Amino acid sequence: MNPEMFREYDIRGIAGKDMTEDDVILIGKGVGTFLVQHGRSKLNVGRDCRLTSDVYSEKIIEGLMSTGCDVTDIGVCPTPVFYYSIKHLSRQGGVMVTASHNPGEYNGFKLCIDLDSIHGKDIQKILGIINEKSFAQGKGSRNKTDVIPSYIDFVENNIKLAKPLKVGMDAGNGTAGVVALPILKSLGCEVHDIYCDMDGTFPNHEADPTVMKNMQDLIALVKENQLDLGIGYDGDGDRIGVVDENGNIIYGDRLMIIFSREILSRKPGATFISEVKCSKTMYDDMEKNGGRAIMWKTGHSLIKKKMKQEKAELAGEMSGHMFFADRYFGYDDATYASCRLLEILSNT
């Protein structure tokens, strides 16, 4: 097992090279032991659509159960649906099997204690548990639940469009299309979709909407069909890329300006969190409109933590992570962010 997989925000490497299936069982044992030590044993496990995710999910569950954890397998879903499942099913944390926007040969694990991301020193503690083989012992249970219908209902009931919009969608053959496509159609949008079928080889382009070449097909789709906007998602559905009606990219800091203005119209003095890569223009706009803008360290785990501390309504990064506490649960969810954007556009 390659120890360099144990990074700041997740565990991630090349499947079969950096980690074998047996290594994944050990990772499950390490994560399970860490969570049991913190009084958490009721967990969810979700997975993306990579070719190795099915077997890695099985191996992670095997490892978790051996430490006494009771596991609910929520199946293939976007990462935000995994976060939602922890809230919805009143669970104490879990593991999402995903390598996000990385190429198909990669896989990895995002870890949660309650709704908080496990990161930094705690990921190194898990590596220490694995190296020492000091695993908790127990006999956990497992069951299966599909939370996608509940998630779709929740988002649809949270969003109201004043008028239908024409929207282009590129899910990059990741998992976001499973929820984003039915939600946008249900909201009354005319959706022109490409690459919304799941394919763990990512045959059309890498599922990373922050890279310009990955947005070219979406830009062409928007222009050819004279759409109101285009939305791109990363491989596991927690980052968003947006194209305006002319095919220009709307970057993360511009999205933050749009979202923060709407929130400030209802919640004067609201607090917003972002990071150093975002423009001074964004911070100035928030302050000018009566908001409190805080620049913080880059990284979704750090941003989520700071959000809770400051009771911020919204946080965001240039990379397309958008975290709504306003009307939502405070984690990064690209489908929900796109619905909030459509709601604002439909009222202009």
WOBEL-V535332 format. One record per residue. SS is DSSP state (H for helix, E for strand, - for the rest). OMEGA is omega in whole degrees, -180 to 180 (999 if undefined). NEAR is the number of other ideal C-beta (glycine too) atoms within 8 Angstrom. Layout:
# WOBEL-V535332
ss->SS omega->OMEGA near->NEAR
ss->SS omega->OMEGA near->NEAR
This chain:
# WOBEL-V535332
ss->- omega->-179 near->10
ss->- omega->-178 near->8
ss->H omega->180 near->6
ss->H omega->175 near->7
ss->H omega->-175 near->12
ss->E omega->-170 near->9
ss->- omega->-176 near->9
ss->- omega->-171 near->7
ss->- omega->-178 near->10
ss->- omega->172 near->11
ss->E omega->-172 near->12
ss->E omega->178 near->12
ss->E omega->-180 near->13
ss->E omega->-178 near->7
ss->E omega->179 near->12
ss->- omega->179 near->6
ss->- omega->178 near->7
ss->- omega->180 near->9
ss->E omega->174 near->13
ss->- omega->176 near->7
ss->H omega->177 near->8
ss->H omega->177 near->7
ss->H omega->-179 near->9
ss->H omega->175 near->13
ss->H omega->179 near->13
ss->H omega->177 near->11
ss->H omega->176 near->16
ss->H omega->178 near->17
ss->H omega->180 near->15
ss->H omega->179 near->14
ss->H omega->179 near->16
ss->H omega->179 near->19
ss->H omega->179 near->14
ss->H omega->-177 near->13
ss->H omega->177 near->15
ss->H omega->178 near->14
ss->H omega->179 near->7
ss->- omega->175 near->7
ss->- omega->-179 near->6
ss->- omega->-180 near->11
ss->- omega->179 near->12
ss->E omega->-166 near->9
ss->E omega->171 near->17
ss->E omega->173 near->15
ss->E omega->175 near->16
ss->E omega->-180 near->16
ss->E omega->175 near->15
ss->- omega->-171 near->16
ss->- omega->178 near->11
ss->- omega->-175 near->14
ss->- omega->-180 near->6
ss->- omega->-172 near->10
ss->H omega->179 near->15
ss->H omega->-177 near->7
ss->H omega->179 near->8
ss->H omega->176 near->14
ss->H omega->178 near->13
ss->H omega->-177 near->8
ss->H omega->177 near->13
ss->H omega->180 near->17
ss->H omega->177 near->13
ss->H omega->179 near->10
ss->H omega->180 near->17
ss->H omega->-178 near->17
ss->H omega->-178 near->16
ss->H omega->178 near->15
ss->- omega->178 near->17
ss->- omega->-180 near->12
ss->- omega->173 near->14
ss->E omega->-169 near->10
ss->E omega->169 near->15
ss->E omega->178 near->15
ss->E omega->-178 near->12
ss->E omega->172 near->14
ss->E omega->-178 near->8
ss->E omega->-178 near->10
ss->- omega->171 near->16
ss->- omega->179 near->17
ss->H omega->179 near->16
ss->H omega->176 near->14
ss->H omega->173 near->15
ss->H omega->177 near->16
ss->H omega->179 near->13
ss->H omega->-177 near->14
ss->H omega->179 near->18
ss->H omega->178 near->15
ss->H omega->-173 near->9
ss->H omega->-177 near->10
ss->- omega->-180 near->10
ss->- omega->179 near->5
ss->- omega->-173 near->11
ss->- omega->-180 near->11
ss->E omega->178 near->13
ss->E omega->-176 near->14
ss->E omega->171 near->15
ss->E omega->179 near->15
ss->E omega->-177 near->15
ss->- omega->169 near->15
ss->- omega->172 near->11
ss->- omega->-174 near->14
ss->- omega->-177 near->10
ss->- omega->178 near->8
ss->- omega->-170 near->6
ss->- omega->-178 near->8
ss->- omega->179 near->5
ss->E omega->164 near->12
ss->E omega->-177 near->13
ss->E omega->-172 near->14
ss->E omega->169 near->13
ss->E omega->-170 near->13
ss->E omega->179 near->15
ss->E omega->164 near->15
ss->E omega->-164 near->11
ss->- omega->177 near->8
ss->- omega->-178 near->9
ss->E omega->177 near->9
ss->E omega->173 near->10
ss->- omega->-176 near->13
ss->- omega->172 near->11
ss->- omega->-176 near->7
ss->H omega->-179 near->5
ss->H omega->175 near->10
ss->H omega->176 near->16
ss->H omega->176 near->9
ss->H omega->178 near->9
ss->H omega->176 near->17
ss->H omega->178 near->11
ss->H omega->178 near->8
ss->H omega->-179 near->13
ss->H omega->-179 near->12
ss->H omega->-178 near->6
ss->H omega->-176 near->6
ss->- omega->-180 near->5
ss->- omega->-172 near->5
ss->- omega->170 near->11
ss->- omega->180 near->9
ss->- omega->178 near->6
ss->- omega->179 near->11
ss->- omega->-179 near->6
ss->- omega->178 near->14
ss->- omega->174 near->7
ss->E omega->171 near->10
ss->E omega->-178 near->7
ss->E omega->176 near->8
ss->- omega->174 near->9
ss->- omega->-179 near->7
ss->- omega->-177 near->13
ss->H omega->178 near->10
ss->H omega->179 near->7
ss->H omega->178 near->9
ss->H omega->-180 near->14
ss->H omega->178 near->12
ss->H omega->-177 near->8
ss->H omega->-177 near->10
ss->H omega->180 near->13
ss->H omega->-179 near->10
ss->H omega->-178 near->6
ss->H omega->-170 near->9
ss->- omega->176 near->12
ss->- omega->177 near->4
ss->- omega->179 near->12
ss->- omega->176 near->6
ss->- omega->180 near->5
ss->- omega->-180 near->9
ss->- omega->176 near->12
ss->E omega->-169 near->11
ss->E omega->169 near->15
ss->E omega->-179 near->17
ss->E omega->175 near->18
ss->E omega->-180 near->17
ss->- omega->174 near->17
ss->- omega->-177 near->18
ss->- omega->174 near->15
ss->- omega->-172 near->17
ss->- omega->-173 near->15
ss->- omega->-177 near->15
ss->H omega->-179 near->15
ss->H omega->180 near->12
ss->H omega->-174 near->16
ss->H omega->-177 near->17
ss->H omega->178 near->13
ss->H omega->-179 near->9
ss->H omega->-178 near->14
ss->H omega->177 near->14
ss->H omega->180 near->9
ss->H omega->179 near->8
ss->- omega->176 near->12
ss->- omega->-179 near->6
ss->- omega->169 near->12
ss->E omega->-172 near->7
ss->E omega->172 near->10
ss->E omega->-171 near->11
ss->E omega->171 near->11
ss->E omega->174 near->11
ss->- omega->178 near->12
ss->- omega->173 near->11
ss->- omega->-177 near->6
ss->- omega->178 near->10
ss->- omega->-175 near->8
ss->- omega->174 near->12
ss->- omega->-179 near->7
ss->- omega->-169 near->14
ss->- omega->-173 near->5
ss->- omega->173 near->8
ss->- omega->176 near->9
ss->- omega->-175 near->9
ss->- omega->-180 near->14
ss->- omega->-174 near->11
ss->- omega->177 near->15
ss->- omega->179 near->9
ss->- omega->-171 near->8
ss->H omega->-177 near->6
ss->H omega->179 near->6
ss->H omega->-178 near->13
ss->H omega->-173 near->15
ss->H omega->-180 near->8
ss->H omega->178 near->11
ss->H omega->178 near->16
ss->H omega->179 near->11
ss->H omega->179 near->9
ss->H omega->-179 near->14
ss->H omega->-178 near->14
ss->H omega->-176 near->9
ss->H omega->-176 near->6
ss->- omega->180 near->9
ss->- omega->-177 near->6
ss->- omega->180 near->12
ss->- omega->177 near->7
ss->E omega->175 near->16
ss->E omega->-178 near->16
ss->E omega->175 near->16
ss->E omega->180 near->16
ss->E omega->174 near->21
ss->- omega->-170 near->20
ss->- omega->-178 near->16
ss->- omega->167 near->14
ss->- omega->177 near->19
ss->- omega->177 near->13
ss->- omega->-174 near->16
ss->E omega->169 near->14
ss->E omega->-174 near->15
ss->E omega->178 near->13
ss->E omega->179 near->16
ss->- omega->-173 near->8
ss->- omega->179 near->8
ss->- omega->179 near->5
ss->- omega->178 near->10
ss->- omega->178 near->6
ss->E omega->171 near->8
ss->E omega->-173 near->10
ss->- omega->-174 near->7
ss->H omega->-178 near->13
ss->H omega->175 near->13
ss->H omega->176 near->9
ss->H omega->179 near->15
ss->H omega->177 near->16
ss->H omega->-180 near->12
ss->H omega->-178 near->11
ss->H omega->-175 near->16
ss->H omega->178 near->15
ss->H omega->-180 near->10
ss->H omega->-180 near->10
ss->H omega->-180 near->14
ss->H omega->178 near->14
ss->H omega->179 near->5
ss->H omega->-174 near->5
ss->- omega->-180 near->8
ss->- omega->178 near->5
ss->- omega->-178 near->8
ss->- omega->-180 near->14
ss->E omega->179 near->12
ss->E omega->-179 near->17
ss->E omega->172 near->14
ss->E omega->-172 near->15
ss->E omega->-168 near->12
ss->- omega->-178 near->6
ss->- omega->-180 near->7
ss->- omega->-171 near->14
ss->- omega->174 near->6
ss->H omega->178 near->5
ss->H omega->-180 near->8
ss->H omega->-179 near->14
ss->H omega->180 near->12
ss->H omega->-179 near->8
ss->H omega->179 near->11
ss->H omega->-180 near->15
ss->H omega->-178 near->10
ss->H omega->-179 near->6
ss->- omega->173 near->9
ss->- omega->180 near->7
ss->- omega->175 near->13
ss->E omega->-175 near->9
ss->E omega->-179 near->11
ss->E omega->173 near->11
ss->E omega->-177 near->8
ss->E omega->-178 near->10
ss->- omega->177 near->8
ss->- omega->177 near->8
ss->- omega->-170 near->10
ss->H omega->179 near->12
ss->H omega->-178 near->13
ss->H omega->179 near->11
ss->H omega->180 near->17
ss->H omega->-179 near->15
ss->H omega->-179 near->9
ss->H omega->177 near->14
ss->H omega->-180 near->14
ss->H omega->-179 near->8
ss->H omega->-174 near->6
ss->H omega->-176 near->9
ss->- omega->-179 near->7
ss->- omega->179 near->13
ss->- omega->-174 near->10
ss->E omega->170 near->16
ss->E omega->179 near->14
ss->E omega->179 near->15
ss->- omega->176 near->14
ss->- omega->-178 near->10
ss->- omega->176 near->8
ss->- omega->171 near->13
ss->- omega->177 near->12
ss->E omega->-174 near->16
ss->E omega->178 near->15
ss->E omega->165 near->15
ss->- omega->175 near->11
ss->- omega->179 near->9
ss->- omega->-177 near->4
ss->- omega->-167 near->9
ss->- omega->173 near->9
ss->- omega->175 near->10
ss->- omega->-176 near->9
ss->E omega->-176 near->12
ss->- omega->-175 near->14
ss->H omega->177 near->18
ss->H omega->179 near->15
ss->H omega->179 near->12
ss->H omega->180 near->14
ss->H omega->177 near->13
ss->H omega->177 near->14
ss->H omega->178 near->12
ss->H omega->178 near->14
ss->H omega->179 near->16
ss->H omega->179 near->12
ss->H omega->-179 near->11
ss->H omega->-178 near->10
ss->H omega->180 near->11
ss->- omega->-179 near->6
ss->- omega->999 near->4
